[in-house]
Amino acid sequence: MNNEPSQPGHKGEPTDLPGSSKSAAAPGSAQGAEDASAQALSEALRSSFTIVKLLMGALVMAFILSGVFTVKPNQVAIKLRLGRVLGVGDGQLLKPGLHWKLPYPVDEIVYVPVGESHTVTSTAGWYSQTPEEAAEGRKPQPLGMLRSGVDGYTLAGDGDIIHARATLTYRIGDPINYVFNFANPTNLLQHILDNALFYVSARFSADDALYRNKLAFQEAVQARVEKLVEQLKLGVRIESGEVRTETEPPIDVAEAFNNVIKAQQQGDIKIQEAGPYARGATNKAVGDASVIFRGGLTASNNLVTAVAAEADRFAKLLPSYQANPELFKRRFLAERIGQALTNAQYKVFLPERADGKPWELRLQLSKEPEIRKKESSKAE
């Protein structure tokens, strides 16, 4: 009997007998298959975990990057966390640049364009215009009346009706007050501008608002707007000259207003022309009066001096007269006759007549000069 183990696949030997070498190898093959499966599963899990880690990293990066935002150079930003402003004082405003926030709805960003100019126009006191008329700057056709609820107007201080409108240019100075204290600050600014127009119009006459003091009217409107903005703490900044006003008379009576203004201007021109003449005439009259006054003063002084001298002389002669009045009279008469006869060409003395009768005196008024008589005698 052969005791050597039989070789698998030996000729004439069955391969599926119990206890053969093939039957002994079957449990080892199953164990290897299980190890291979476990190894494959482990590798698959490691690959899945790697992918999950990568996905989680990508999600974290996406989460971080999703919170990055940019504030433009002409803006500031306000960060709200659950509806409440973060920070204190200037720290509440985020300056231009990159910033980070938590995702919405935890954090919310409000952008405020502080570097931009904003414009508000008040037309509550202006006549109605179509968009085409407003774009072309044309006035509507006169209708002979103001349409209630359509055409706006203001009442001047003298009771006249005028049209007035204003344009306000402003910048945001306090973003916190501007954004959070008022639901619609633009509408509020327009109401403030309307109020200023009606308020100032009632304190100016139509003539001043339309023609004479238009600059003062504009400055008064701006002062009123600045006062109301300051009282309400609206958070806007209005600089000088950023409120521009325009006033016009009612369209139906604009020609009459213009005629009145032309007449006033012509009157002003005449007044200006008459001014130099009036000043010249006044100066000449003052000069003439001064000359007359000085002449009268000089003559008065001379007369007073002469009278004083005569009075002094008579006062000195008074004792002589009182001593011998008759002698004084004769001497005074002789003195005066001597003065009168000093420059006389002919002197005739008439003695007293013996009979006491007066002499008869005859004057030859057309007597020829003696030179002519001598010349006529020589010619003969």
Secondary structure, 3 states (H helix, E strand, C coil): CCCCCCCCCCCCCCCCCCCCHHHHHHHHHHHHHHHHHHHHHHHHHHHHHHHHHHHHHHHHHHHHHHCEEEECCCCEEEEEECCEECCCHHHHCECCEEEECCCCCCEEEEEECCCCCEEEEEEEECCCCCHHHHHHCCCCCCCCCCCCCCCCCEECCCCCEEEEEEEEEEEECCHHHHHHCCCCHHHHHHHHHHHHHHHHHCCCCHHHHHHHCHHHHHHHHHHHHHHHHHHHCCCEECCCCCEEEEEECCHHHHHHHHHHHHHHHHHHHHHHHHHHHHHHHHHHHHHHHHHHHHHHHHHHHHHHHHHHHHHHHHHHHHHHHHHCHHHHHHHHHHHHHHHHHCCCCCCCCCCCCCCCCCCCCCCCCCCCCHHHHHHHHHHC
